[in-house]
Amino acid sequence: MPTVLDGIISGVREDLGRRRAALPVGALESRLSEVAPALDPMPGIRSAEGVAVIAEVKRSSPSKGALADIPEPGLLARSYAAGGASAISVLTEERRFSGSLADLDEVRAAVRTPLLRKDFMVDPYQVTEARVHGADLVLLIVAALDDALLRDLSDQARELGMTTLVEVHDAAELDRALALDPALVGVNARNLKTLEVDPRTVTDLLPRIPDHIVGVAESGVGGPADVARYVRAGAGAVLVGEALVKDGAPETAIRAFIDAASEVRAAARAGAAGE
């Protein structure tokens, strides 16, 4: 029986086919020379106070439907940057998330913060496309890719100077992700086959990520307490969309997340000093 993820990927492939027909891969690749080099997000993520926040421009989701009217993604991105976001994620999937590459273009023109193209990457064309539109990072979802394609897309991103965020949902997927030696591994609390959210997925898997790789907690963040729980489990970054686009004061919300994480780290240092 087809899962939610299967349905999303089917639509992604159809939309990709239309874009490829309008702009063949050769013509797309010729545009790479016009794009500024990709930004390296890792120094900012690793040095972030408390926790690195990857703030997401997200209009809709398959589980919640419409989340927020975002007429000017660039303005929202500026608010994210002002609040202290270490990176900004831009959803470009059209059918279920109401995103577009135009959103990525607008955000890229508005901020110098590293940008993640958040989409369901299943073809090398999409990775090139991400770089052409100014993305510095791409998401690779292990559940959507076999090992050969996962490796190929990861290698391609690196050749283009990009960073990969490799997303997992269970221990077997984590093992596959770690084989790539990525800089960032995201653990998603949302099951992409059923859309159910279980934060224990994040808190169980984060401690298994080696220290030299930054663990990113995804989904299940409604407020500072959720960020604190993920940081205690080992998150170096959190990816947050819904809670920010619905908040109305994203700068303040991001700062609250960072403050909550900073308190956790301060308590841990104090505990270690007292031992």
Backbone bond lengths (Angstrom), bond angles and torsions (degrees), N, CA, C in turn:
res aa  C-N    CA-C-N  psi(-1)  N-CA   C-N-CA  omega(-1)  CA-C   N-CA-C  phi
1 M - - - 1.472 - - 1.536 108.73 -
2 P 1.325 117.56 128.42 1.474 120.25 -178.36 1.531 111.61 -61.58
3 T 1.324 115.38 140.43 1.461 120.99 178.14 1.533 109.92 -93.52
4 V 1.335 115.73 173.96 1.465 120.58 175.30 1.523 109.99 -59.11
5 L 1.332 115.86 -42.23 1.462 120.12 179.25 1.523 111.11 -61.03
6 D 1.322 117.33 -41.48 1.466 120.81 178.39 1.528 110.80 -58.67
7 G 1.330 115.44 -44.05 1.458 119.74 -179.15 1.521 112.37 -65.29
8 I 1.332 116.46 -40.21 1.459 120.19 178.63 1.526 110.47 -63.36
9 I 1.316 116.29 -45.63 1.465 120.04 -177.06 1.524 111.34 -66.59
10 S 1.320 117.18 -35.36 1.462 120.06 176.51 1.530 110.47 -59.25
11 G 1.329 116.01 -45.24 1.460 119.80 178.13 1.517 112.58 -66.75
12 V 1.329 116.06 -38.04 1.467 120.62 178.40 1.524 110.21 -60.70
13 R 1.321 117.08 -41.85 1.467 120.49 -179.65 1.533 111.27 -66.28
14 E 1.313 117.04 -38.82 1.464 120.00 177.99 1.526 110.74 -63.88
15 D 1.319 116.86 -46.74 1.458 120.51 -179.50 1.527 110.98 -65.15
16 L 1.323 116.37 -38.14 1.457 121.16 177.13 1.525 110.77 -61.76
17 G 1.313 116.47 -41.22 1.455 120.21 178.79 1.519 112.27 -58.92
18 R 1.311 116.88 -39.51 1.478 120.26 178.50 1.527 110.88 -67.35
19 R 1.327 116.65 -41.86 1.467 119.07 -179.60 1.522 111.08 -66.93
20 R 1.333 115.95 -38.89 1.458 119.86 -179.81 1.531 110.86 -66.60
21 A 1.328 116.33 -36.31 1.471 119.77 178.32 1.525 110.60 -66.41
22 A 1.336 116.74 -35.86 1.462 120.70 -179.76 1.522 112.20 -76.77
23 L 1.349 116.25 -30.21 1.465 121.13 -178.94 1.527 108.35 -139.93
24 P 1.326 117.61 92.68 1.469 120.77 -179.02 1.524 111.74 -57.63
25 V 1.329 115.91 157.77 1.458 121.07 -172.70 1.527 111.92 -57.88
26 G 1.319 118.21 -37.40 1.467 120.22 179.87 1.513 111.95 -62.04
27 A 1.322 115.51 -42.64 1.461 119.84 178.92 1.524 110.74 -67.71
28 L 1.334 115.79 -36.86 1.465 119.69 177.37 1.526 110.43 -63.69
29 E 1.329 116.86 -47.54 1.466 120.83 -178.10 1.519 111.78 -63.01
30 S 1.324 117.01 -30.02 1.469 119.28 -179.75 1.527 111.72 -65.54
31 R 1.321 116.73 -18.72 1.463 120.73 -179.30 1.529 112.87 -84.17
32 L 1.327 117.37 -10.71 1.461 119.91 -178.75 1.527 111.73 -60.39
33 S 1.311 116.89 -34.56 1.465 120.26 -177.41 1.521 112.42 -67.82
34 E 1.329 117.07 -15.61 1.467 121.22 -178.18 1.528 112.10 -90.40
35 V 1.325 116.82 -6.33 1.467 120.95 -173.45 1.523 110.42 -99.64
36 A 1.324 116.50 138.36 1.465 120.65 175.60 1.524 109.54 -62.93
37 P 1.338 117.88 150.79 1.470 120.31 -179.87 1.526 111.97 -55.83
38 A 1.309 115.88 149.97 1.462 120.82 179.27 1.523 110.81 -64.04
39 L 1.323 115.66 142.29 1.457 121.74 175.34 1.523 109.44 -79.11
40 D 1.317 116.68 145.97 1.462 121.74 175.69 1.522 108.26 -91.80
41 P 1.338 118.32 112.45 1.467 119.77 -177.60 1.512 114.07 -80.31
42 M 1.345 117.67 -13.90 1.454 120.04 -168.21 1.534 114.64 -67.91
43 P 1.338 120.08 -40.70 1.468 117.10 177.69 1.527 112.31 -57.59
44 G 1.329 116.62 -43.02 1.461 119.55 179.48 1.509 112.98 -68.48
45 I 1.315 116.86 -37.85 1.466 120.66 179.40 1.524 110.71 -68.16
46 R 1.325 116.31 -43.77 1.468 119.43 -177.62 1.531 112.58 -69.82
47 S 1.315 117.32 -30.02 1.462 120.63 -176.69 1.524 112.97 -96.69
48 A 1.327 117.23 2.77 1.462 120.40 -176.88 1.529 111.03 -60.57
49 E 1.301 115.09 140.97 1.468 120.85 177.71 1.523 109.39 -72.89
50 G 1.309 117.13 125.13 1.466 120.56 177.99 1.509 112.84 77.45
51 V 1.309 116.31 -74.01 1.458 122.03 179.67 1.523 107.98 -155.05
52 A 1.323 116.04 145.86 1.464 119.91 173.84 1.521 108.22 -81.74
53 V 1.312 115.87 127.34 1.463 120.80 178.20 1.524 109.14 -100.73
54 I 1.322 115.90 122.42 1.464 121.67 171.08 1.525 105.56 -101.10
55 A 1.314 115.73 104.33 1.464 122.34 -171.86 1.531 109.76 -93.57
56 E 1.316 116.19 134.59 1.461 120.47 -168.37 1.525 113.62 -109.86
57 V 1.326 114.56 134.79 1.468 122.04 171.03 1.525 106.13 -88.29
58 K 1.320 115.65 107.54 1.477 120.92 -168.54 1.514 109.75 -143.21
59 R 1.325 117.11 115.01 1.462 121.27 -178.30 1.530 112.93 -88.92
60 S 1.318 116.08 -38.46 1.462 121.15 -173.47 1.517 109.76 -144.45
61 S 1.326 115.74 167.93 1.460 120.98 172.79 1.521 108.71 -149.04
62 P 1.340 117.74 155.11 1.466 119.72 179.23 1.521 113.13 -62.22
63 S 1.332 116.77 -29.07 1.467 119.58 -175.90 1.521 113.20 -85.75
64 K 1.334 117.47 -32.12 1.468 121.11 -174.21 1.522 113.84 -112.67
65 G 1.338 117.64 -10.13 1.461 119.68 -175.56 1.522 110.37 73.20
66 A 1.335 116.28 -147.26 1.463 120.72 -178.27 1.524 110.06 -65.20
67 L 1.333 115.86 131.49 1.462 121.99 -179.63 1.529 111.93 -106.80
68 A 1.317 116.22 -44.90 1.460 119.92 -175.52 1.514 110.14 -160.14
69 D 1.318 115.21 146.07 1.456 121.37 172.46 1.529 107.05 -84.46
70 I 1.307 117.11 118.27 1.472 120.49 -177.81 1.530 107.84 -122.01
71 P 1.334 117.01 81.02 1.465 119.25 -176.56 1.517 113.49 -68.42
72 E 1.344 116.75 -26.13 1.461 120.12 -178.40 1.536 109.23 -131.89
73 P 1.315 116.91 87.08 1.465 120.13 -179.07 1.522 113.32 -57.22
74 G 1.326 117.12 -31.35 1.459 120.10 179.42 1.511 112.55 -62.84
75 L 1.333 116.63 -38.83 1.473 119.97 179.11 1.527 110.63 -67.28
76 L 1.331 116.80 -40.63 1.465 119.91 177.22 1.525 109.56 -63.04
77 A 1.331 116.78 -41.53 1.462 120.42 179.77 1.524 111.26 -62.12
78 R 1.327 117.02 -38.44 1.468 119.60 177.95 1.527 110.80 -63.88
79 S 1.329 116.29 -37.43 1.466 119.31 176.59 1.525 110.47 -64.42
80 Y 1.323 116.63 -41.42 1.456 120.26 177.71 1.525 111.00 -60.20
81 A 1.329 115.59 -45.91 1.463 119.75 -179.33 1.525 110.69 -63.56
82 A 1.329 116.36 -41.48 1.461 120.30 179.87 1.523 111.60 -64.76
83 G 1.331 116.82 -29.95 1.454 120.66 179.64 1.511 113.82 -78.01
84 G 1.330 116.36 -12.07 1.461 119.67 177.94 1.512 115.21 107.75
85 A 1.342 117.72 16.79 1.463 119.82 178.11 1.531 110.04 -61.88
86 S 1.322 116.47 136.25 1.460 121.34 178.15 1.521 111.87 -81.42
87 A 1.325 116.69 -25.27 1.461 122.75 177.00 1.522 107.50 -154.75
88 I 1.319 114.98 161.18 1.464 120.49 179.36 1.520 108.38 -125.16
89 S 1.322 115.76 128.39 1.455 122.65 177.98 1.523 108.95 -97.71
90 V 1.323 115.66 133.60 1.462 120.66 178.96 1.523 108.56 -122.00
91 L 1.319 116.06 115.82 1.456 120.15 177.42 1.519 109.49 -73.89
92 T 1.329 115.55 128.09 1.465 119.35 -179.55 1.527 112.35 -115.39
93 E 1.337 118.25 -2.13 1.465 120.82 177.96 1.522 108.78 -69.84
94 E 1.326 116.86 133.00 1.461 121.31 -168.96 1.519 114.49 -87.65
95 R 1.322 117.74 -44.52 1.459 120.24 -165.35 1.520 114.06 -76.42
96 R 1.319 116.68 -43.69 1.468 120.21 -175.02 1.527 112.27 -100.62
97 F 1.340 117.13 -21.54 1.465 120.33 -174.58 1.533 113.36 -117.45
98 S 1.330 116.51 -1.24 1.472 122.21 176.67 1.520 112.47 56.98
99 G 1.326 116.74 32.20 1.456 120.88 179.27 1.512 111.73 -99.78
100 S 1.330 115.93 179.75 1.462 120.31 179.33 1.520 109.73 -165.78
101 L 1.316 115.06 162.26 1.462 119.92 173.14 1.519 110.81 -67.41
102 A 1.319 116.93 -24.88 1.470 120.15 175.66 1.531 110.36 -62.70
103 D 1.329 116.87 -36.24 1.470 120.11 175.90 1.524 109.90 -62.05
104 L 1.331 115.96 -43.13 1.463 120.28 179.26 1.529 110.31 -62.20
105 D 1.314 116.95 -42.63 1.471 120.63 178.08 1.522 110.99 -59.90
106 E 1.328 116.04 -44.40 1.468 120.35 -176.67 1.529 111.01 -66.30
107 V 1.320 115.98 -41.74 1.462 119.52 179.43 1.534 110.23 -67.26
108 R 1.331 115.82 -40.91 1.473 118.70 179.31 1.523 111.24 -60.69
109 A 1.323 116.97 -37.06 1.463 120.66 179.77 1.524 111.86 -71.76
110 A 1.350 116.71 -19.91 1.460 120.35 -172.94 1.518 114.03 -93.84
111 V 1.344 117.80 -29.06 1.468 120.13 -173.20 1.522 110.96 -136.76
112 R 1.335 114.67 160.11 1.462 121.23 173.58 1.528 111.23 -104.35
113 T 1.298 117.07 6.85 1.461 122.37 176.78 1.533 109.56 -67.64
114 P 1.329 119.31 141.69 1.465 120.01 176.18 1.533 111.86 -55.93
115 L 1.341 115.58 138.95 1.455 121.26 -175.83 1.520 111.84 -115.96
116 L 1.321 114.67 135.76 1.456 123.07 174.25 1.526 108.78 -102.45
117 R 1.324 116.87 125.62 1.461 118.92 168.56 1.520 107.23 -82.07
118 K 1.322 116.13 113.79 1.467 121.71 -178.58 1.526 107.84 -98.37
119 D 1.307 115.31 108.86 1.460 120.55 -178.65 1.514 107.68 -159.91
120 F 1.300 115.76 -178.68 1.456 121.75 179.91 1.524 106.75 -101.62
121 M 1.326 115.25 93.34 1.456 121.64 -172.94 1.521 109.51 -82.00
122 V 1.330 115.63 117.81 1.470 120.22 -177.23 1.528 111.27 -132.30
123 D 1.342 117.68 4.78 1.461 120.55 -174.34 1.524 109.41 -153.00
124 P 1.341 118.19 142.13 1.457 120.10 178.82 1.524 113.77 -56.35
125 Y 1.318 117.26 -28.78 1.470 120.70 178.57 1.524 110.66 -55.42
126 Q 1.332 116.80 -40.03 1.464 120.62 -176.78 1.529 112.31 -67.14
127 V 1.327 116.60 -34.25 1.465 119.86 179.60 1.530 109.58 -68.08
128 T 1.335 116.19 -45.56 1.467 119.86 175.88 1.522 110.14 -60.42
129 E 1.316 116.06 -43.15 1.456 122.64 179.19 1.531 110.86 -58.13
130 A 1.334 115.88 -43.32 1.464 120.37 179.34 1.525 111.27 -59.30
131 R 1.322 116.45 -45.27 1.465 120.96 -179.08 1.521 111.11 -66.67
132 V 1.333 117.00 -40.91 1.468 121.30 179.05 1.524 110.76 -60.47
133 H 1.321 116.38 -34.23 1.464 120.28 -178.89 1.528 112.77 -92.11
134 G 1.332 116.74 11.95 1.456 120.09 170.14 1.508 116.67 94.20
135 A 1.326 118.66 8.02 1.463 119.92 178.34 1.525 110.55 -73.04
136 D 1.316 115.09 144.53 1.467 122.37 177.66 1.528 111.44 -104.08
137 L 1.320 116.22 -21.19 1.462 123.04 179.20 1.521 109.00 -132.00
138 V 1.334 115.43 153.24 1.458 120.86 171.02 1.525 108.80 -130.21
139 L 1.328 114.26 151.06 1.463 121.50 176.89 1.523 109.18 -93.04
140 L 1.322 115.98 131.01 1.464 121.84 172.76 1.523 107.41 -119.16
141 I 1.317 116.69 115.35 1.458 122.07 -178.00 1.525 108.22 -94.79
142 V 1.326 116.69 113.19 1.461 121.20 -175.01 1.525 111.16 -57.78
143 A 1.323 117.75 -37.89 1.463 121.41 -177.24 1.524 112.35 -64.06
144 A 1.330 117.20 -19.68 1.465 120.76 -176.25 1.520 113.35 -97.66
145 L 1.339 117.95 -2.11 1.459 121.33 -170.10 1.525 111.57 -134.65
146 D 1.331 116.09 142.47 1.456 117.93 170.51 1.525 108.56 -80.33
147 D 1.330 116.61 170.31 1.468 119.83 -173.42 1.530 112.72 -60.71
148 A 1.335 117.10 -39.54 1.465 120.14 -177.28 1.519 111.12 -65.78
149 L 1.329 116.93 -46.36 1.463 119.61 -179.04 1.527 110.83 -70.32
150 L 1.328 116.89 -36.69 1.461 120.63 176.85 1.524 110.07 -58.26
151 R 1.336 116.60 -45.72 1.460 121.05 178.76 1.524 111.15 -65.66
152 D 1.326 116.85 -43.10 1.466 120.30 -178.42 1.534 111.64 -62.33
153 L 1.316 116.90 -44.11 1.467 119.98 -179.16 1.527 110.93 -68.80
154 S 1.328 116.07 -36.90 1.464 119.97 177.25 1.528 110.45 -63.79
155 D 1.328 116.59 -46.00 1.461 120.34 179.71 1.524 111.05 -64.15
156 Q 1.319 116.52 -40.27 1.461 120.24 179.52 1.526 111.06 -62.04
157 A 1.325 115.89 -44.32 1.468 119.63 179.59 1.525 110.36 -60.04
158 R 1.313 116.93 -43.60 1.464 119.93 179.66 1.525 111.45 -63.37
159 E 1.327 116.66 -39.90 1.467 120.21 178.55 1.524 111.43 -62.47
160 L 1.315 116.46 -29.30 1.463 121.44 178.44 1.528 112.11 -87.68
161 G 1.335 116.65 3.24 1.455 121.04 178.73 1.509 114.21 82.00
162 M 1.330 116.42 13.44 1.458 120.89 -176.23 1.525 111.52 -95.25
163 T 1.325 114.93 162.80 1.466 123.50 176.35 1.519 108.07 -106.07
164 T 1.331 116.92 142.73 1.464 119.99 177.82 1.528 110.20 -105.28
165 L 1.310 115.02 140.33 1.461 122.74 167.13 1.526 105.04 -106.36
166 V 1.330 116.45 109.93 1.460 121.26 -175.26 1.527 108.30 -98.38
167 E 1.327 115.72 118.34 1.467 121.22 -171.43 1.519 112.10 -99.25
168 V 1.349 115.18 135.04 1.463 121.32 -179.32 1.526 110.11 -130.89
169 H 1.347 113.94 163.65 1.465 120.37 -179.47 1.520 113.39 -132.84
170 D 1.346 116.66 -8.73 1.461 119.42 178.72 1.527 108.82 -155.18
171 A 1.330 115.59 176.34 1.463 120.41 -174.22 1.526 112.63 -65.09
172 A 1.328 117.26 -37.31 1.462 119.81 179.69 1.522 110.65 -65.09
173 E 1.317 116.79 -41.42 1.465 120.15 177.52 1.523 110.66 -66.55
174 L 1.317 117.37 -35.93 1.463 120.19 177.93 1.526 110.54 -61.82
175 D 1.314 117.32 -42.34 1.464 119.98 177.88 1.525 110.92 -59.97
176 R 1.321 117.01 -41.21 1.465 120.83 178.99 1.527 110.77 -65.88
177 A 1.316 115.98 -39.16 1.466 119.96 179.08 1.520 111.40 -65.53
178 L 1.323 116.83 -44.59 1.464 120.87 -176.75 1.518 111.92 -64.75
179 A 1.333 117.53 -24.86 1.463 120.79 177.61 1.522 111.91 -62.93
180 L 1.339 116.70 -20.21 1.465 121.46 179.41 1.524 112.06 -86.24
181 D 1.320 117.63 -10.64 1.462 123.59 -173.67 1.528 111.28 49.73
182 P 1.321 117.34 56.57 1.465 120.55 -179.22 1.524 111.23 -78.13
183 A 1.319 116.16 162.71 1.458 120.47 175.51 1.526 111.00 -79.04
184 L 1.334 116.19 -29.50 1.459 121.97 -175.73 1.522 110.21 -130.92
185 V 1.318 116.47 129.80 1.464 121.41 171.82 1.524 107.68 -121.64
186 G 1.323 115.45 121.72 1.455 120.51 177.83 1.514 110.72 -96.81
187 V 1.322 116.52 134.71 1.462 121.38 174.06 1.519 107.30 -110.11
188 N 1.316 115.98 116.43 1.464 121.15 -174.80 1.526 109.89 -97.45
189 A 1.321 115.31 123.35 1.464 120.35 177.64 1.519 112.11 -72.01
190 R 1.350 116.12 -15.35 1.460 119.62 -178.85 1.525 110.37 -91.37
191 N 1.299 115.90 125.07 1.452 122.24 174.74 1.531 108.00 -75.25
192 L 1.316 117.72 114.47 1.454 120.61 -174.95 1.524 113.18 -73.98
193 K 1.319 116.57 -8.05 1.463 119.12 177.88 1.525 111.69 -90.39
194 T 1.355 115.76 -27.00 1.465 120.02 -178.37 1.526 112.58 -121.97
195 L 1.329 117.26 -16.43 1.475 126.43 -176.66 1.525 113.13 72.51
196 E 1.325 117.82 7.12 1.466 120.00 176.00 1.530 109.68 -73.75
197 V 1.345 115.90 146.81 1.463 121.71 -179.46 1.515 109.58 -111.51
198 D 1.342 115.54 128.06 1.462 121.64 176.35 1.528 108.01 -134.89
199 P 1.341 118.00 101.34 1.463 120.82 -178.84 1.529 113.81 -57.49
200 R 1.335 117.45 -20.10 1.462 119.61 179.28 1.526 111.39 -65.65
201 T 1.321 116.72 -24.44 1.466 119.13 174.55 1.516 109.86 -58.32
202 V 1.327 115.98 -43.20 1.460 121.66 -179.55 1.527 110.70 -69.72
203 T 1.309 116.58 -49.97 1.464 119.40 -175.46 1.530 112.19 -69.01
204 D 1.336 117.75 -24.37 1.465 120.48 176.75 1.530 112.05 -78.25
205 L 1.339 117.04 -38.01 1.461 120.12 -173.02 1.527 114.26 -90.30
206 L 1.309 117.99 -30.84 1.466 119.69 -177.86 1.530 113.16 -54.21
207 P 1.339 119.77 -43.44 1.473 119.07 -179.08 1.528 114.04 -63.61
208 R 1.336 117.32 -14.92 1.462 120.52 -179.15 1.535 112.04 -86.80
209 I 1.315 117.35 -6.29 1.470 120.64 -178.59 1.521 108.95 -83.88
210 P 1.328 118.47 127.98 1.475 120.88 -179.39 1.530 112.04 -58.01
211 D 1.321 115.05 152.60 1.464 120.54 -174.53 1.527 113.71 -61.55
212 H 1.332 117.53 -28.55 1.463 118.92 -176.84 1.529 112.84 -78.63
213 I 1.325 116.36 -6.58 1.464 121.98 177.12 1.525 108.18 -109.22
214 V 1.315 116.78 134.06 1.467 120.40 179.23 1.522 109.21 -81.88
215 G 1.331 115.53 123.35 1.457 120.89 175.75 1.515 110.64 -85.69
216 V 1.320 116.19 131.05 1.466 122.61 -178.15 1.521 108.53 -113.57
217 A 1.326 116.69 121.13 1.460 121.35 176.84 1.526 108.75 -85.76
218 E 1.335 115.79 128.31 1.461 120.94 -178.63 1.527 110.13 -124.54
219 S 1.313 115.76 137.35 1.470 124.90 177.49 1.530 110.97 73.14
220 G 1.313 114.50 155.59 1.460 120.70 177.87 1.513 114.33 80.84
221 V 1.336 118.23 14.09 1.469 120.88 177.62 1.519 109.16 -101.17
222 G 1.329 115.29 107.53 1.456 120.35 176.53 1.508 112.76 -105.16
223 G 1.342 116.53 -18.46 1.457 120.08 -178.05 1.518 111.02 -171.75
224 P 1.328 117.23 -175.07 1.468 121.78 -176.92 1.523 114.38 -58.34
225 A 1.316 118.19 -34.67 1.463 120.11 -179.21 1.519 111.64 -63.01
226 D 1.339 116.66 -35.57 1.462 120.12 178.29 1.524 110.59 -68.97
227 V 1.331 115.98 -39.30 1.462 120.19 177.00 1.527 109.31 -62.07
228 A 1.318 117.12 -44.74 1.461 120.90 180.00 1.524 111.28 -59.68
229 R 1.325 117.01 -42.41 1.472 120.67 179.03 1.520 110.70 -61.64
230 Y 1.325 117.00 -43.12 1.464 120.09 179.95 1.529 111.79 -67.82
231 V 1.321 117.29 -37.71 1.468 120.28 178.95 1.530 109.91 -65.69
232 R 1.315 117.16 -40.41 1.472 119.86 176.63 1.525 111.53 -59.41
233 A 1.323 116.43 -31.59 1.465 120.75 -179.74 1.525 112.60 -81.88
234 G 1.345 116.29 -8.59 1.456 118.60 176.18 1.512 115.88 119.10
235 A 1.323 118.40 8.10 1.463 119.94 179.87 1.522 111.30 -68.25
236 G 1.322 115.83 130.34 1.461 120.51 171.36 1.510 111.39 -95.15
237 A 1.353 115.39 -15.09 1.461 121.29 179.43 1.519 108.87 -149.66
238 V 1.327 115.38 156.52 1.467 121.38 173.32 1.522 107.82 -130.04
239 L 1.308 115.43 137.97 1.462 121.02 175.65 1.515 107.15 -104.90
240 V 1.333 116.16 119.63 1.463 120.99 -173.03 1.523 109.60 -131.24
241 G 1.325 116.08 129.05 1.450 120.36 177.19 1.512 112.31 -121.75
242 E 1.338 116.29 -68.75 1.466 121.45 -173.00 1.527 112.63 -53.39
243 A 1.329 117.32 -47.06 1.470 120.06 -176.52 1.519 111.82 -62.79
244 L 1.325 117.77 -27.91 1.464 120.83 -179.01 1.522 112.31 -84.86
245 V 1.334 117.41 -42.99 1.467 118.50 -177.09 1.524 111.56 -71.11
246 K 1.344 117.35 -23.95 1.457 120.63 179.58 1.520 113.09 -93.02
247 D 1.325 117.36 -9.55 1.467 120.99 -172.10 1.520 112.96 -71.84
248 G 1.328 117.01 -41.25 1.460 120.46 -176.61 1.510 113.54 92.05
249 A 1.320 117.20 -17.10 1.468 122.23 178.27 1.522 108.05 -139.50
250 P 1.338 117.03 68.68 1.469 119.38 -172.38 1.523 114.15 -62.15
251 E 1.333 117.75 -33.80 1.472 118.73 178.37 1.519 110.70 -59.47
252 T 1.327 115.98 -48.04 1.460 121.33 -179.34 1.522 111.12 -64.12
253 A 1.331 116.50 -39.76 1.461 120.52 -179.07 1.529 110.71 -64.17
254 I 1.327 117.16 -43.60 1.465 119.98 179.60 1.521 110.40 -62.68
255 R 1.312 116.53 -43.07 1.472 119.42 179.42 1.519 110.81 -63.01
256 A 1.337 117.02 -36.11 1.472 120.15 177.89 1.529 110.64 -65.67
257 F 1.324 116.97 -38.17 1.468 120.03 176.60 1.527 110.31 -62.59
258 I 1.324 115.74 -45.51 1.469 120.67 -178.75 1.526 110.65 -64.38
259 D 1.326 116.37 -41.40 1.468 120.12 179.46 1.529 111.05 -63.30
260 A 1.329 116.31 -41.73 1.472 119.98 179.80 1.521 110.35 -62.61
261 A 1.329 115.86 -41.94 1.469 119.65 179.20 1.524 110.95 -67.19
262 S 1.316 116.84 -38.80 1.467 120.66 179.83 1.526 110.85 -63.13
263 E 1.329 117.17 -37.57 1.461 120.74 177.99 1.530 110.75 -64.70
264 V 1.326 116.66 -39.96 1.462 120.16 178.25 1.524 110.17 -62.20
265 R 1.318 116.42 -45.21 1.469 120.37 -177.85 1.525 111.34 -68.22
266 A 1.330 116.25 -37.12 1.465 119.17 177.86 1.528 110.75 -65.14
267 A 1.328 116.44 -40.79 1.463 120.28 178.37 1.526 110.88 -64.69
268 A 1.338 116.08 -38.04 1.464 119.37 179.10 1.525 111.33 -66.39
269 R 1.325 116.66 -39.85 1.467 120.26 177.95 1.503 110.70 -64.99
270 A 1.341 116.75 -41.85 1.455 120.71 -179.39 1.538 110.29 -64.45
271 G 1.339 115.58 -39.67 1.452 119.12 178.61 1.516 112.14 -65.36
272 A 1.335 115.27 -40.85 1.466 119.25 179.18 1.527 111.66 -65.71
273 A 1.350 115.99 -37.35 1.463 120.05 -179.77 1.509 112.00 -68.23
274 G 1.345 116.19 -27.72 1.451 120.18 -177.86 1.507 114.20 -85.49
275 E 1.324 116.77 -7.45 1.469 119.15 -178.41 1.523 112.40 -76.74
